[in-house]
Amino acid sequence: QVQVVESGGGLVQPGGSLKLSCAASGRVTSVYRMGWYRQTPGRQRELVAIMPYLGNTEYGDIMKARFTISRDNAAHTAALQMTDLVPEDSAVYYCRADVRGLQARAYWGQGTQVTLSS
């Protein structure tokens, strides 16, 4: 089992910045990539970006130049730095950790809410 925990969400004004953090724990030796998705009411969860420990990052259509994804492979953590936030960025942001092997699967965090409000 792998546990995934996000943190860093909250209420922010338009134009502000926020950094989301994610930590994977448990059987992390099989984790080979981590990334971020977001979901707004009435819509499916959408990919922001997902980074393999080796190889190229996959970016979703909603990935913005204002967003920066990073990771620490040794610590099994990932982060999403968001700047110049706009109301459309309001969403629940989810971290995902993918495990390879015979029990390959994706593990999700509980999500962290980001709300833009003036």
C-alpha positions, 0 to 999 in steps of 0.5 A: 500500500502507498499513502498519498497526502496533499497539503498547501491548498486554501483561499487565495486572492486572484493574482496570488500564488500557492504551492501544493505539496504531496508526499507518498509513504508506505511501499514507495520503492515501487512508485515510478511517477507522481503528478497532479490532477484537478477537478471542478464540480460537474467535470471529470478529473483533469491532468495538470502534469505527471512526472516519471522518475525517469523520462519526460513529463506528461502535461495536460491541456490545462497545464499553464505557464503559470504552473511549475511541477517538481519532484524529489525522487529520493523523498517521494514528494511532488510539488505544484507551484502556481502563480498569478492565480485566476478564478478558473484555477479554483478546484480540488487538486489531487496528487497521484502516485503510480506503482509499477509491478504485479500490483500496478495501480494508481494511488490518490490523495484525498485532495486539497481545495484551492479557492480563488476569492477576492 
